Every structure is written in structure tokens, then in C-alpha cells.
């Protein structure tokens, strides 16, 4: 007897030839290493990375929060596959020195794993 299982399908698959970051909980692709801007960020659960763009991620409504670098309007982001909260998206920075973060994404290291081509 063959047991049929439903495989998970993601909205986007990143190319196998690129180093990628995936959700540690369900292995959905999240970001290509080429989209990494900085490894010097702090999330609510420890270290976090700033990405220019991500895939398989949804976000909620923006809200104003005072972060380490000042007041920002941010939206929590979550994995579209397993719904785990991963970090946040910067919607608006109120200080001019922080404007480069607008439209960028923070993913906490506690929620991602390196996939494809890391040695």
C-alpha cells in the first residue's frame, strides 16, 4: 500500500544555484543571499538581518514603534507557509538618517536557516 502525502507548495522558489535563507520552521525560501544588506541588526529575539527583498512572506498593518534607532512605522512579517512571525518590514522612518530602511525587511536569525550552496 502506498501512502500519499500532500507536499508543501510555496509561492516562490529561489534558484538552487544561489545561497538562500529559508524559514527554519517549514523550509520555505525567504531570501537570496544577494539581497542581504546588513547582518548588524537586533530583533526582539536576538540578532537579525536586513534584506532588500524577500519571498513567501506576508505582513500585517503598519504601526509606530520606538526601536533602537528611533521611531519607525513597521509591519510584522510572517512566513506565508507556516504563519510564523519572522521579523518586520520598515514602512516609514521618521529620522532622515534612517530613511534607507524604508521598504526593507528584518528577519530574525532565530527563524531562518541557510540553504543551498553554503559550505
N, C-alpha and C positions, 0 to 999 in steps of 0.2 A: 504494500500500500504506500503510495506517495502522498506525503503531506504537503499541501500547497500553502505557502505563506505570502502575505502581501508585502512587497518590497516598498521601501520608502522612496518617494519621488520628491525632488527638490525643485524649486523654481529655476535655479541656475546651477550649472556645474562649471567649475573653473577648469581650464586645461590641465591635464596631467603633467605636462612638461614644466609647469610653474610651481614654485613653492607657494603653498597656500596655508591659510589658517582656517580651522573648522571648529564647529561647536563641539565642546568636549562631551556634551550630553547625548547628542544624536549623530554627530559627524557630518552635519550639513556644512557645505562650504560657506565661509563667511567673507573672506577677503584674499586677494592675491598679495604676495609679499611686495610687489611693485607699488602697491597703493599705501604702504606704510609710510607715515610721515615722521612719527616720533615714538620712542619707547619710554619716554620720560614723563609719563602721566600717572596720576594716582586716582584710583577708583574707590568706591566705598568698601571694597573687599581686597584692597591691595593694589599692586602695580597694574597699569593699563596701557594700551597702545592707542595712538591716534591714527586713524585711517582716512584717506581721501574719499574712498568709496567702498561699499560693502554690498553683498548679495544675500539673498534668503533672509532678510531682516525686515521687520516691520517696526513701526513706532507709534506711540500714543500722542496725546496732545502736549504741546509745549507748556512749561511752567517756569516761573522765575525761581532760580536757586542761587544762593551765595556759595560759590566754590572757592577753592584755594586761591584762584586768580581773579576773584571778584564776582560781580553779579552777571549771570548769563540766563538766557531763556533756553532751556534744554527739554528734550523729549526722550523718555526712556525708550530704549530699543530692545527688541526681543527676537529670538530665533523663530522664524516663520514655521519651522517644522515641529519643534518641541515646546515652543512658547516660553522658554526660559529667558528671563531678563538678562541681557548681556552687558549693558552699559547705557550710553545715551548719545543723542545727536545734538550738536550745538546748532540751535536755530538763530540765536542772536547774541552778540557780545555787546555789552554796554560801554566797555572801555575800548578806546581806539587801538591800544596795543594788543588786544585780544581778537580783533576782527578776523584774523587769518583762520580762526577756528570755525567760523560760520559755515554750516553745511557739512562739516566733518563729523566723524564718528569715533567715539571711545568704546573700546571693547576691553573688558577686564580679563587679565590673564587667567583668572580662576575659571573662566567659561570657554576658553579656546585651547586648541591643540594644534601643533604644527603637522601638516600633511604634505605628501608628495615632494620628493627631492631634497629633503633635509638630511644631512649626514652628520 
